[in-house]
Amino acid sequence: MRILYFSWIKDKIGKNIEEVEITSEITTISHLISFLTKKSENYSQAFSDLSSIQYSINMQTAKIDDKVKNDDEIAFFPPMTGG
């Protein structure tokens, strides 16, 4: 799975992209976040307030309970603002 991080999420984690192999127990974005927060304190801090993070799966807006697979591209980014 390819994971992309944008804006302050990228800054807190310290990278903008990574490849991870997920297990069969990781079936949703929520499960993925739980998996990532166990990697280090940086991930834990980045995902501490999920209300300030949006998600996409394969460039389509997603919800926290949407299904994920190993060949997906997941992106985490702050909410967009209009103007």
Protein Blocks (a to p, Z undefined) as FASTA:
>chain_A
ZZddehjllmmnopabdcddddfklmbfklmmmmmmmmpmklmmmmmpmmlcccdeehia
cdfkbccdfkbccddddddddZZ
